[in-house]
Each structure stands twice: as structure tokens, then as C-alpha cells.
Amino acid sequence: MRNKKSKYFIRLLVSILFIMYCSFKVDWGIIVQSFGEVAIAPYGVSTFFGIICTLFLAFKYSLFIKDTRLELPITRLLIINYISRFYALLIPTALGPEAVRWYKVTDNKAGRSFFLASIMVERIFFLLILLLFGTIPLFFYSDINQIIILRQKIAPILIFAYAIFFIMLIYFLLPSIQVCIKRNLKKYIKIKQGSKADQFLENFSLKNLSFSLIIWLIIYSLLWQLFFIGRVYFLFITMNLQLNLIDVAWMGSIVLLLQVLPISFAGLGIREGAFAYLFTLFGLIPEKGFLLGILFFSQMLIFAGLGAIFYLFEP
């Protein structure tokens, strides 16, 4: 318990320090003036795109639990997604919303380790596609030195990330490899046959793995990504920023990847600081990026508010 409290405090401290640092680095007068120029209609469209993203996430999880004892209607999965968005503001870790989703879907039923594996596979595809959209466009820039330098600096991290995702996919998508790893793991840490740990490992896999499931998972993940890019693009329009879809695609994806890091609450400070820095690569003032991060966070509050309503009236 003490260890959890210390982690909670550290992430809270990191968020506060990030916000304080960014606050001292930007001109609040410019931010207030820019906020007054925000266009409401594009902001509404952007928020609607965010709602559609949540729907695609529900479709993805329906693939995993179809024809199992955990099967739920899309409407229930959608409500659970919003409730998890509410908890995302309260739980100081990137895995917090997934833990809430796991708890709500399993609901004391059998199949907990199976659904945990499903969550991990969904997250792997999600992060891999996010990484692809956040890095491939960087190679389209040959005349902006700042972006070329950024690409060179993060190259080792990207190679490592791709390798990790590839290894994890091999485990979940190749049953023969999975069986071999489980057998050696049981032998190495001396897990007794029939024990809870043994049952967990045996069920920690996709029960309905098929080519069709993988294809639909990729399709829904790509659709989620495209609507996410649309969401960020309309936020750019909200602030009258003249950047194209390629710029939006990689900037939005990289910032979202940074938000996944479990070092702050709801990405506070990290998101605003990242957008502020990335905007300077295009000769834009950092205050615009900081405000974009605030607008993005305001949408998170809207989604969390919907989740709170669903949670209050949940049967």
C-alpha cells in the first residue's frame, strides 16, 4: 500500500512539475488571446470524432469476446469504455482504464486471464499502428532540419519499440511458440500443475484466434487511428493552424504515445509540453501547442463526464 501511495505521489508530482515548467515557458497573454479566437464548430466536430473512436474500440473488444461466456452487447461495451475514460483521470497509470475495462467485462466470471490476454493484444495493435503513423511520416521531411535531427535522435528508441511489439505479437499469434514459452516458464519458476498460477498461464491466450479476427482487429484499429487524426485535425482548424494531414498524423500520434507513459495524470504537462515543442519545429509559437494540449484535455474531460454519468446510473 505504501509503495502504491508513493507511485501515486510521484506521478502527481511529475504532472505538477511539467505544468509548472510549461507555465513559466509560455506567454499566458498569448494563450488567453488565442483561446478567445477558438472556433466552436470545428471543436464540436473534433469532439464527435473522439466519440466515434470510442465506438470502434467497443467493436474491437466485441471481436475477442464473441461466442464466449464474456460476450456483451456493443452498447454495454461502449458504456464500459466511457466509464474507463472517467477512471483514466483518477488512476495514475496508463493501464488504469484497461484495468477498469477488465474488471467490468469479466464481472467475477471465468475467463479473466483470457480477457487480460485480449486486452494486451488489442493494446499491442493499437500502439503499433500509432507508432507507424507517428514515425513513417517523419521520413517525408527532407528540408526541415529540426525534424531530421529529431528523427535521428529517436531512431534507437523506435527500433527497440518495434522489436518489443514484434516479440509480443509472436507470443500471442503463434500458439506453438506460446506453448513452448509457457512450458519453459513453468519449469523455470517451478509452477505446480493445477495451481492458480498454472491455470492462469494456460488460459492466458486468445481462445478464438483466427485470421478473420486479426483482419478485423487491424481494420478497426486503422479506422480508430483515422478518426483520431481527424479529431486532431479539426482541433488544428479550431485554432486556425495551417498544417496538413501528414503533419497532424505524426504529431498527434507521437503525443498520444507519450501520454501512454505512466508518469503523469491523464498526460497533463506531457501533452501540452510535447505539442509546444513540436510546434516550434514548424516555426510556430509554443503557446499555440500548449493551447492545443489544453483543448485536447478539455475533450478528455467531456468523455470522462459522460463516463461519470454512465457510472452513476449503472445498474
C-alpha positions as CSV (number, residue, x, y, z in Angstrom):
1,M,0.0,0.0,0.0
2,R,2.8,2.4,0.9
3,N,4.5,1.6,-2.5
4,K,1.3,2.4,-4.3
5,K,0.9,5.7,-2.5
6,S,4.5,6.6,-3.3
7,K,3.9,5.9,-7.0
8,Y,0.7,7.9,-6.9
9,F,2.6,10.9,-5.3
10,I,5.4,10.6,-7.8
11,R,3.1,10.8,-10.8
12,L,1.1,13.7,-9.2
13,L,4.4,15.5,-8.6
14,V,5.5,14.9,-12.2
15,S,2.3,16.3,-13.6
16,I,2.6,19.4,-11.4
17,L,6.2,19.9,-12.3
18,F,5.5,19.5,-16.0
19,I,2.6,22.0,-15.8
20,M,4.7,24.5,-13.8
21,Y,7.6,24.2,-16.2
22,C,5.4,24.8,-19.2
23,S,3.6,27.6,-17.5
24,F,6.9,29.5,-17.0
25,K,7.9,28.9,-20.6
26,V,4.8,30.3,-22.3
27,D,3.2,33.7,-22.5
28,W,-0.2,33.3,-20.9
29,G,-1.3,36.6,-22.5
30,I,-1.0,35.0,-26.0
31,I,-2.7,31.8,-24.8
32,V,-5.7,33.8,-23.4
33,Q,-5.9,35.8,-26.6
34,S,-5.7,32.6,-28.7
35,F,-8.4,30.9,-26.6
36,G,-10.7,33.8,-27.4
37,E,-10.2,33.0,-31.1
38,V,-11.1,29.3,-30.8
39,A,-13.8,28.3,-33.3
40,I,-16.6,26.3,-31.7
41,A,-17.9,24.4,-34.7
42,P,-14.6,22.6,-35.6
43,Y,-14.2,21.8,-31.9
44,G,-17.6,20.2,-31.9
45,V,-16.7,18.1,-35.0
46,S,-13.4,17.1,-33.4
47,T,-15.2,16.0,-30.2
48,F,-17.7,14.0,-32.3
49,F,-14.7,12.2,-34.0
50,G,-13.5,11.3,-30.5
51,I,-16.9,9.7,-29.7
52,I,-16.7,7.7,-32.9
53,C,-13.2,6.4,-31.8
54,T,-14.8,5.0,-28.6
55,L,-17.3,3.2,-30.7
56,F,-14.5,1.5,-32.8
57,L,-12.9,0.5,-29.5
58,A,-16.1,-1.3,-28.5
59,F,-16.2,-3.1,-31.8
60,K,-12.6,-4.3,-31.3
61,Y,-13.4,-5.8,-27.9
62,S,-16.5,-7.4,-29.2
63,L,-14.3,-9.4,-31.5
64,F,-12.4,-11.0,-28.7
65,I,-15.4,-12.0,-26.5
66,K,-17.8,-13.1,-29.3
67,D,-19.2,-16.6,-28.7
68,T,-17.7,-16.7,-25.2
69,R,-19.2,-16.5,-21.8
70,L,-18.0,-12.9,-21.6
71,E,-19.9,-11.8,-24.6
72,L,-21.7,-8.4,-24.2
73,P,-23.7,-6.2,-26.5
74,I,-21.9,-3.3,-28.2
75,T,-23.9,-0.8,-26.1
76,R,-22.6,-2.3,-22.8
77,L,-19.0,-2.3,-24.1
78,L,-19.5,1.4,-25.2
79,I,-20.7,2.3,-21.7
80,I,-17.7,0.4,-20.1
81,N,-15.3,2.3,-22.4
82,Y,-16.7,5.7,-21.2
83,I,-16.6,4.6,-17.6
84,S,-12.9,3.6,-18.1
85,R,-12.4,7.1,-19.5
86,F,-13.7,8.5,-16.3
87,Y,-11.3,6.4,-14.2
88,A,-8.5,7.4,-16.6
89,L,-8.5,10.8,-15.0
90,L,-8.2,9.3,-11.5
91,I,-5.9,6.3,-11.9
92,P,-2.3,7.5,-12.3
93,T,-1.1,4.8,-14.8
94,A,-1.5,4.1,-18.5
95,L,-3.0,0.7,-17.6
96,G,-5.7,2.1,-15.3
97,P,-8.5,2.3,-17.9
98,E,-7.7,-1.2,-19.1
99,A,-7.9,-2.5,-15.5
100,V,-11.4,-0.9,-15.2
101,R,-12.4,-2.4,-18.5
102,W,-11.1,-5.8,-17.5
103,Y,-13.0,-5.7,-14.2
104,K,-16.3,-4.5,-15.7
105,V,-16.3,-7.1,-18.6
106,T,-15.3,-10.1,-16.5
107,D,-17.5,-9.2,-13.6
108,N,-16.5,-12.1,-11.4
109,K,-16.9,-14.6,-14.3
110,A,-14.5,-17.1,-15.6
111,G,-12.2,-16.0,-18.4
112,R,-10.3,-13.3,-16.6
113,S,-6.9,-14.4,-17.8
114,F,-8.3,-14.9,-21.4
115,F,-9.7,-11.3,-21.4
116,L,-6.4,-10.0,-20.0
117,A,-4.7,-11.5,-23.0
118,S,-7.3,-9.9,-25.3
119,I,-6.6,-6.5,-23.8
120,M,-2.9,-6.9,-24.3
121,V,-3.3,-7.9,-27.9
122,E,-5.6,-5.0,-28.6
123,R,-3.2,-2.6,-26.9
124,I,-0.3,-4.1,-28.9
125,F,-2.1,-3.5,-32.3
126,F,-3.2,-0.1,-31.1
127,L,0.3,1.1,-30.1
128,L,1.9,-0.5,-33.1
129,I,-0.4,1.3,-35.5
130,L,0.0,4.5,-33.5
131,L,3.8,4.1,-33.7
132,L,3.6,3.6,-37.5
133,F,1.6,6.7,-38.0
134,G,3.8,8.6,-35.7
135,T,7.1,7.7,-37.3
136,I,6.7,6.8,-41.0
137,P,5.6,10.4,-41.9
138,L,8.9,11.7,-40.4
139,F,10.8,10.3,-43.4
140,F,8.7,12.5,-45.7
141,Y,10.6,15.6,-44.5
142,S,13.8,16.3,-46.3
143,D,14.0,20.1,-46.0
144,I,13.3,20.7,-42.3
145,N,16.5,20.2,-40.3
146,Q,14.8,20.2,-36.9
147,I,12.7,17.2,-37.9
148,I,15.6,15.4,-39.5
149,I,17.5,15.8,-36.2
150,L,14.5,14.6,-34.2
151,R,14.2,11.6,-36.4
152,Q,17.9,10.7,-35.9
153,K,17.6,11.1,-32.1
154,I,14.6,8.9,-31.6
155,A,15.7,6.2,-34.1
156,P,17.2,3.8,-31.5
157,I,14.1,4.1,-29.3
158,L,11.8,3.4,-32.3
159,I,13.8,0.3,-33.3
160,F,13.6,-1.0,-29.7
161,A,9.8,-0.3,-29.6
162,Y,9.2,-2.1,-32.9
163,A,11.2,-5.1,-31.7
164,I,9.2,-5.4,-28.4
165,F,5.9,-5.2,-30.2
166,F,7.1,-7.9,-32.7
167,I,8.1,-10.3,-30.0
168,M,4.8,-9.8,-28.1
169,L,2.8,-10.4,-31.3
170,I,4.8,-13.6,-32.0
171,Y,3.8,-14.9,-28.5
172,F,0.1,-14.3,-28.9
173,L,-0.3,-15.1,-32.6
174,L,1.8,-18.3,-32.8
175,P,0.3,-21.0,-30.5
176,S,3.3,-23.3,-30.9
177,I,5.7,-20.6,-29.7
178,Q,3.3,-19.8,-26.8
179,V,3.1,-23.4,-25.7
180,C,6.9,-23.6,-25.7
181,I,7.3,-20.4,-23.7
182,K,4.7,-21.5,-21.1
183,R,6.3,-24.9,-20.7
184,N,9.7,-23.4,-20.0
185,L,8.3,-20.7,-17.8
186,K,6.5,-23.2,-15.6
187,K,9.7,-25.3,-15.4
188,Y,11.9,-22.3,-14.6
189,I,9.8,-20.8,-11.8
190,K,8.5,-24.2,-10.7
191,I,4.8,-23.7,-11.1
192,K,2.8,-26.7,-9.8
193,Q,0.3,-28.3,-12.2
194,G,-3.2,-27.4,-11.3
195,S,-2.3,-24.4,-9.2
196,K,-3.9,-21.0,-9.8
197,A,-0.7,-19.8,-11.5
198,D,-0.8,-22.8,-13.8
199,Q,-4.4,-22.2,-14.7
200,F,-3.7,-18.5,-15.3
201,L,-0.9,-19.3,-17.7
202,E,-2.9,-21.9,-19.5
203,N,-5.8,-19.5,-20.1
204,F,-3.6,-16.5,-20.9
205,S,-4.2,-16.7,-24.6
206,L,-6.7,-15.9,-27.3
207,K,-9.4,-18.6,-27.3
208,N,-10.9,-17.6,-30.6
209,L,-7.8,-16.7,-32.6
210,S,-8.4,-16.7,-36.3
211,F,-7.3,-14.9,-39.5
212,S,-10.6,-13.2,-39.6
213,L,-10.2,-11.8,-36.1
214,I,-6.8,-10.4,-36.9
215,I,-8.0,-8.8,-40.1
216,W,-11.0,-7.1,-38.4
217,L,-8.8,-6.0,-35.5
218,I,-6.5,-4.3,-37.9
219,I,-9.4,-2.7,-39.8
220,Y,-11.0,-1.3,-36.6
221,S,-7.6,-0.2,-35.3
222,L,-6.9,1.7,-38.6
223,L,-10.4,3.2,-38.5
224,W,-9.8,4.3,-34.9
225,Q,-6.5,5.9,-36.0
226,L,-8.0,7.7,-39.0
227,F,-10.8,9.2,-36.8
228,F,-8.2,10.1,-34.2
229,I,-6.2,12.0,-36.9
230,G,-9.5,13.7,-37.9
231,R,-10.1,14.6,-34.3
232,V,-6.7,16.3,-34.0
233,Y,-7.0,17.9,-37.5
234,F,-10.2,19.6,-36.5
235,L,-8.6,20.8,-33.3
236,F,-6.0,22.4,-35.6
237,I,-8.7,24.0,-37.6
238,T,-10.3,25.2,-34.3
239,M,-7.1,27.3,-33.8
240,N,-6.8,28.3,-37.4
241,L,-3.5,26.4,-37.8
242,Q,-2.3,25.9,-41.4
243,L,-0.8,22.4,-41.2
244,N,-1.6,19.5,-43.5
245,L,-2.8,16.0,-42.6
246,I,0.6,14.5,-42.6
247,D,1.8,17.0,-40.0
248,V,-1.3,16.3,-37.9
249,A,-0.9,12.5,-38.3
250,W,2.6,12.2,-36.9
251,M,2.4,14.9,-34.3
252,G,-0.9,13.7,-32.8
253,S,0.3,10.1,-32.8
254,I,3.6,10.8,-31.1
255,V,2.0,13.0,-28.5
256,L,-0.6,10.3,-27.7
257,L,2.2,7.7,-27.4
258,L,3.9,10.0,-24.9
259,Q,0.6,10.2,-23.0
260,V,0.6,6.4,-22.6
261,L,3.8,6.6,-20.5
262,P,2.7,6.1,-16.9
263,I,4.5,9.1,-15.5
264,S,1.7,11.6,-15.0
265,F,-2.1,12.0,-14.6
266,A,-4.0,11.9,-17.9
267,G,-0.9,13.1,-19.7
268,L,-1.1,16.5,-18.0
269,G,2.0,18.6,-18.8
270,I,3.5,16.0,-21.1
271,R,0.9,16.5,-23.8
272,E,1.0,20.3,-23.6
273,G,4.8,20.4,-23.5
274,A,5.1,18.0,-26.4
275,F,2.8,20.0,-28.6
276,A,4.5,23.2,-27.7
277,Y,7.9,21.7,-28.7
278,L,6.7,20.1,-31.9
279,F,5.1,23.4,-33.0
280,T,8.4,25.1,-32.8
281,L,9.8,22.7,-35.4
282,F,7.4,24.4,-37.9
283,G,8.2,27.9,-36.8
284,L,5.0,28.2,-34.7
285,I,5.0,29.8,-31.3
286,P,4.9,27.2,-28.4
287,E,1.8,28.9,-26.9
288,K,-0.3,27.5,-29.8
289,G,0.9,24.0,-29.0
290,F,0.2,24.5,-25.3
291,L,-3.3,25.7,-26.0
292,L,-3.9,22.7,-28.3
293,G,-2.9,20.4,-25.5
294,I,-5.4,22.2,-23.2
295,L,-8.2,21.8,-25.8
296,F,-7.4,18.1,-26.2
297,F,-7.6,17.7,-22.4
298,S,-10.9,19.5,-22.3
299,Q,-12.3,16.8,-24.6
300,M,-11.0,14.2,-22.2
301,L,-13.0,15.9,-19.5
302,I,-16.1,15.7,-21.7
303,F,-15.6,12.0,-22.3
304,A,-14.9,11.4,-18.6
305,G,-18.0,13.4,-17.7
306,L,-20.1,11.0,-19.9
307,G,-18.4,8.1,-18.2
308,A,-19.3,9.6,-14.7
309,I,-22.9,9.8,-15.8
310,F,-23.0,6.2,-17.0
311,Y,-21.3,5.1,-13.8
312,L,-23.8,6.9,-11.6
313,F,-26.8,5.3,-13.4
314,E,-25.1,1.9,-13.9
315,P,-27.5,-0.9,-12.7
